[in-house]
Amino acid sequence: MVCKLQPIGSPCTSIGFGLERATKQLLQGVDDNLYKVLSLSPNSATMDDIKKAYKSMALRYHPDVCHDGSKKEETTRMFVQLNAAYRTLSNPWLRADYDYELGLRSEKSVVGNESGRSKWLS
């Protein structure tokens, strides 16, 4: 499926007009810096670093792995934060928007090669 610019509320909300809204909805309930959630440096984190950190931490905090009932709620909350961090930071457009909001970028546009664009549009 190829997403073209759609009004907010369409299946392709995270692309086009609804990018900022989709980012904010994704981050609701995440109370920390997404880079900190994944234990990464915002200035040097590559896509591979993000993927490796997510996989490692997701295995540790997945609710099905937690056998201690008293920590179940905490691990579930952390797992939700990990998912939000990964979904935002692994998408070049959402990451650019998030970095702009943190003050790490002077503009919202994705810098560099757009070869990854088809990954998110199809």
C-alpha positions as CSV (number, residue, x, y, z in Angstrom):
1,M,0.0,0.0,0.0
2,V,1.4,3.4,-0.9
3,C,0.3,6.3,1.3
4,K,-0.3,9.6,-0.3
5,L,-1.1,12.8,1.6
6,Q,-4.3,12.0,3.5
7,P,-6.4,14.0,5.9
8,I,-5.8,13.4,9.6
9,G,-7.7,10.3,10.7
10,S,-6.9,8.2,7.6
11,P,-4.8,5.0,7.8
12,C,-1.7,6.9,6.7
13,T,-1.9,9.6,9.3
14,S,1.8,9.3,10.3
15,I,2.7,10.4,6.8
16,G,1.8,13.8,5.4
17,F,-0.4,16.2,7.2
18,G,-0.8,14.2,10.5
19,L,2.9,13.6,11.2
20,E,3.1,15.9,14.3
21,R,-0.2,14.5,15.7
22,A,0.8,10.9,15.1
23,T,4.1,11.6,16.9
24,K,2.4,13.2,19.9
25,Q,-0.2,10.3,20.1
26,L,2.6,7.8,20.0
27,L,4.5,9.5,22.9
28,Q,1.5,9.9,25.3
29,G,2.4,8.1,28.5
30,V,6.1,8.1,27.8
31,D,7.6,10.2,30.6
32,D,11.2,10.2,29.7
33,N,13.5,11.1,26.8
34,L,13.2,8.4,24.2
35,Y,16.9,8.2,23.8
36,K,17.2,7.6,27.5
37,V,14.6,4.9,27.4
38,L,16.8,3.0,25.0
39,S,20.0,4.1,26.8
40,L,21.3,5.8,23.7
41,S,23.1,9.1,22.9
42,P,20.9,11.4,20.8
43,N,23.9,12.8,18.9
44,S,25.4,9.5,17.8
45,A,22.6,6.9,17.7
46,T,22.5,5.1,14.4
47,M,19.6,3.0,13.1
48,D,21.5,-0.1,13.9
49,D,22.1,1.2,17.5
50,I,18.4,1.8,17.9
51,K,17.5,-1.6,16.6
52,K,20.0,-3.4,18.8
53,A,19.1,-1.5,22.0
54,Y,15.4,-2.1,21.4
55,K,15.8,-5.8,20.8
56,S,18.0,-6.2,23.9
57,M,15.7,-4.3,26.2
58,A,12.5,-5.7,24.7
59,L,13.7,-9.2,25.6
60,R,14.4,-8.0,29.2
61,Y,11.2,-6.1,29.7
62,H,8.6,-8.1,27.8
63,P,5.6,-8.8,30.0
64,D,5.6,-12.5,29.1
65,V,9.1,-12.9,30.4
66,C,8.4,-11.3,33.8
67,H,7.6,-14.1,36.2
68,D,7.5,-11.8,39.3
69,G,3.9,-10.7,39.7
70,S,5.0,-7.7,41.8
71,K,7.0,-6.3,38.8
72,K,4.6,-7.1,36.1
73,E,3.1,-3.6,35.9
74,E,6.5,-2.0,35.9
75,T,7.8,-4.2,33.1
76,T,4.7,-3.7,31.1
77,R,5.0,0.1,31.4
78,M,8.7,-0.1,30.4
79,F,7.9,-2.3,27.4
80,V,5.3,0.2,26.2
81,Q,7.9,3.0,26.5
82,L,10.4,0.9,24.6
83,N,7.9,0.3,21.8
84,A,7.1,4.0,21.6
85,A,10.8,4.9,21.6
86,Y,11.6,2.3,18.8
87,R,8.6,3.3,16.6
88,T,9.5,6.9,16.8
89,L,13.3,6.7,16.5
90,S,13.4,4.1,13.8
91,N,11.2,6.1,11.5
92,P,13.3,8.9,9.9
93,W,10.4,11.4,9.7
94,L,9.1,10.8,13.2
95,R,12.7,10.9,14.5
96,A,13.3,14.2,12.8
97,D,10.2,15.7,14.3
98,Y,11.1,14.4,17.7
99,D,14.6,15.7,17.5
100,Y,13.3,19.1,16.4
101,E,11.0,19.2,19.5
102,L,14.0,18.3,21.7
103,G,16.0,21.1,20.1
104,L,18.5,18.7,18.5
105,R,17.7,19.9,15.0
106,S,17.1,23.4,13.6
107,E,14.4,22.1,11.2
108,K,12.0,19.2,10.9
109,S,13.1,17.9,7.6
110,V,14.9,14.5,7.3
111,V,18.6,15.2,6.4
112,G,20.5,13.0,4.0
113,N,19.6,10.2,1.6
114,E,16.0,9.4,1.2
115,S,16.7,5.8,0.2
116,G,14.8,4.5,3.3
117,R,11.7,6.4,2.2
118,S,10.2,3.6,0.2
119,K,10.4,1.4,3.4
120,W,7.9,3.7,5.1
121,L,5.7,4.4,2.2
122,S,4.9,0.9,1.0
